Amino acid sequence: MKYDISELDATQLETPKIHIQNCVATFSLGLKNLNLRQISQRLVFTDFNPPKFAAMTIRIRNPKTTALTFSSGNIVCTGSKNIDESLLACRKYTRLLQNAGIRVCFKDFCIQNIVASVAVGFPLKLHELAESNGPFVSYEASLFPGAVLRVSNPKVVFLLFRSGKIVITGAKDIADIKKAFLCIYEPFVLRYRDTENLNTSSSTYRTTSKKRKHDDLL
């Protein structure tokens, strides 16, 4: 289930800075049935190996990004640190293909996902977080070291780790990431700050939590 954070107020406390790690964008070249093999032979900075992956990979250094080009004319661009940088990179990929004599255009640009991270600077009690918010937080330490919190309004997914690092994904707008983090900071992060055990190791915390749970059952 997703927690509707529209009912929560944004914290007035000072919060750690959010860092954008990756913007994933898509756009169309306006041309279907691209001959990727032929294009890869014209451009030396491409990688195309159909038995391994159906898309042709193009990389540029500025902005440092990677584009996955499909024969349908659709391109997925990853690696940029903000939306403006992503737009610039996508336009550059289009220009590279045009300069190679391929009659394409730039259209239907859209941000599909933004990945951000933030370090709160203290360990989190993930076991207690999951127990208190069962329908909204999943924590299976044997499968994944982080707790997963899904929220709506705006639709965002938080991955919370024992070390205090939080990965935020699923948003299409940076403002939604900031808004969501400010809303969940006090009830889902600050409330579960571990002041007794400062060990930030996920494996150690998993072992300790498992032992405590076992002791409680005895």
Phi, psi and omega in degrees: 000155179253137180275125179279105185271005179295341179272353181265145176270144176294138181297147175262359179282159175288131183241157178297158182285139177268133180247127176281126183259327185197135172246125179256121182235155174233152172203170182243148177269358179069018181217126181263165178059051177290140175271089186295326180296316180294319179294319181295335178282336178277327184252121186284342184262029178243164177224121182221114181224086186307322180298333182265319184207138187285342184263154173268135182260129175237138180231141173232159184269331185222105356289148182289101185217170176229137179241130175260113185256125182254156182297341179288350182094002178267143181232138174249123182248127180230159173110344181285157185260353176201172186292319180297319179295322179295317178297317179299315180298316181297321178293324179294320178297319178297317180295323178299318179291322178295320179294338178274006177088013180263124187276085180237169176224171181253120181206161174058040176294135181206132173281124183261328183198140175238129179250127180229165178219156177210140177249115184279345173088010177209153181289153182246144177272083187293323181298314179293323178300315180291320181295322183280339183231044186315310183294338187249342183238126175249135180217102177243088188301330181287341181256323183209134186287350183250159173269140183251120178245120179253129181234163176232162181057063006272162182280108184216152176241131177250132172250111184255128183248156182306323184293346184099000176277138180233129175254132182243128182215169177099345182275157177246003181217136182297326180297325179293323178297312181296317180297314182296319181294319179296328181284325183266355186300311182283309184285336184244346181244296184298324180296333183250030173290131181266109180260352181266314180248111185265007178292127184259004181287128180293319181293318178295318179295321179298316180295316180297317180294321180294320180293318180296319179296320179295317180296324181292333180280341181282000000 
